[in-house]
Amino acid sequence: MGKHTPGPWEIGGVKTSKKEIVGLCIFGPKEEAIVLVGKKGLMDGGEANARLIAAAPELLEALKECLKAVNTVIAFSDMAGHESLSFIRVKKMAEQAIAKAEGEK
């Protein structure tokens, strides 16, 4: 599987036709675009979804940095071998989300 296009991604606008079809365009840095299309009324969450998709590259990078920080805390913790359940839970969630985003799971 290929790599995703890095950010920044931006929402380009909303278009409505006479048939009440709504399209939200999310433009990447290399003229690439993602278009969300649906009937007006069915796209109630469309703009929020577009914002989330546009932020995805930055969210993935931030999550990777958070995972490094969690791993560092676990490695140097006085609780070595007794890591807090919240750290273990966060680590597992981050690893699963990163794998999903990168097509590994």
C-alpha angles and dihedrals in degrees: 000000000000126000121263121252108263120236163282096102121176135194108246103194150283124275127190124192129201088265090060094249112154124204128189115195123206112193125203128206094265098054089267116140141194115206123200111200132184144129117289108266092029090068095061090128093036098105092047089049090050091052090050093049091047090052094046098098092051092044091052092050092047091049091052090052091048090051090053090051093049091049090050092050091049093047095050099034122123083228094067105165090013100069116173113265089234091058091048091048093048092047092051093046092049093048092049094048092048091048091050093048091049094047096249095121 
